[in-house]
């Protein structure tokens, strides 16, 4: 008997790959894994709600939105 969670796990992994492709803008290119760290952040309730809504609309995560913002600002600094 197969594990009852195998299909669920496979679906989640496929969804994660879809999100990574959308965030990075890469079709089938491998995503380089960069070491991650935890960050404790204090936000207003309305800011947190806004970030959650943005993430849901883009089918991504709050962490990915923050990463994108950091990259954009680093690019501006390099100009």
C-alpha positions as CSV (number, residue, x, y, z in Angstrom):
1,X,0.0,0.0,0.0
2,X,1.4,3.4,-1.0
3,X,1.8,6.2,1.5
4,X,-1.5,8.1,1.6
5,X,0.4,11.4,1.5
6,X,2.6,10.7,-1.5
7,X,0.3,12.4,-4.0
8,X,-0.2,15.3,-1.7
9,X,3.6,15.7,-1.3
10,X,4.1,15.4,-5.1
11,X,1.4,18.1,-5.7
12,X,3.1,20.4,-3.2
13,X,6.5,19.9,-4.8
14,X,5.1,20.6,-8.2
15,X,3.4,23.7,-6.9
16,X,6.6,24.9,-5.3
17,X,8.5,24.4,-8.6
18,X,5.8,26.4,-10.4
19,X,6.2,29.3,-7.9
20,X,10.0,29.2,-8.2
21,X,9.7,29.5,-12.0
22,X,7.3,32.3,-11.8
23,X,9.4,34.3,-9.3
24,X,12.7,33.8,-11.1
25,X,11.2,34.2,-14.5
26,X,13.0,31.1,-15.7
27,X,11.2,28.4,-17.7
28,X,13.1,25.2,-17.1
29,X,16.5,26.5,-15.9
30,X,17.7,25.0,-12.6
31,X,17.3,27.3,-9.6
32,X,20.5,27.9,-7.8
33,X,19.9,27.2,-4.1
34,X,21.3,29.9,-1.9
35,X,21.6,29.4,1.8
36,X,18.7,30.9,3.7
37,X,18.4,32.4,7.2
38,X,15.5,33.3,9.4
39,X,14.6,37.0,10.0
40,X,12.3,38.3,12.7
41,X,10.5,41.3,11.4
42,X,8.0,43.6,13.1
43,X,5.3,45.0,10.7
44,X,2.0,46.7,11.2
45,X,-1.0,44.5,10.9
46,X,-2.0,46.3,7.7
47,X,1.4,45.9,6.1
48,X,1.4,42.1,6.9
49,X,-2.1,41.8,5.3
50,X,-0.9,43.8,2.2
51,X,2.1,41.5,1.8
52,X,0.0,38.4,2.2
53,X,-2.4,39.7,-0.4
54,X,0.4,40.5,-2.8
55,X,1.9,37.1,-2.4
56,X,-1.4,35.4,-2.9
57,X,-2.1,37.4,-6.1
58,X,1.3,36.6,-7.5
59,X,1.1,32.9,-6.3
60,X,4.3,33.3,-4.4
61,X,5.6,33.8,-0.9
62,X,6.2,36.9,1.2
63,X,9.9,35.9,1.4
64,X,10.0,35.9,-2.4
65,X,8.5,39.3,-2.6
66,X,11.0,40.7,-0.1
67,X,13.9,39.0,-2.0
68,X,12.7,40.6,-5.2
69,X,12.6,44.0,-3.5
70,X,16.1,43.6,-2.2
71,X,17.4,42.5,-5.6
72,X,15.7,45.5,-7.3
73,X,17.3,47.9,-4.8
74,X,20.7,46.3,-5.2
75,X,20.4,46.7,-8.9
76,X,19.5,50.4,-8.5
77,X,22.5,50.9,-6.3
78,X,24.9,49.4,-8.9
79,X,23.7,51.8,-11.6
